[in-house]
């Protein structure tokens, strides 16, 4: 993903700092709401990017199946695992394919 995006851990740390400041009355409720909204927007942005990546991987997998005249078995988005290099597409039973995020190559299982 993009380097400018905050990881889940970074967002969680921001929320934790907001809560500590609130407990010590160092920030107002309005400021906390604004910061919380910003953290939620960052989380939503990350989720949108991940969903887009998964859709791109599924489209590439379907195209590879069509080109090889293999049966396309619909991957389960909830079972998809995103690693540092590959998007691993699974159905409920097995690994279907790996999608290389950098080369757009699909490796069928």
Long-range contacts (C-beta under 8 A, 24 or more apart in sequence): 1-46, 1-49, 1-50, 1-53, 2-49, 5-42, 5-45, 5-46, 5-49, 6-42, 6-46, 8-43, 8-46, 11-39, 11-42, 11-43, 14-39, 15-39, 50-82, 51-77, 53-82, 53-87, 53-101, 54-80, 54-82, 54-87, 56-99, 57-87, 57-89, 57-99, 57-101, 57-106, 58-89, 60-99, 60-104, 60-106, 61-89, 61-96, 61-97, 61-99, 61-106, 61-108, 63-106, 64-97, 64-106, 64-108, 65-108, 68-108, 70-108
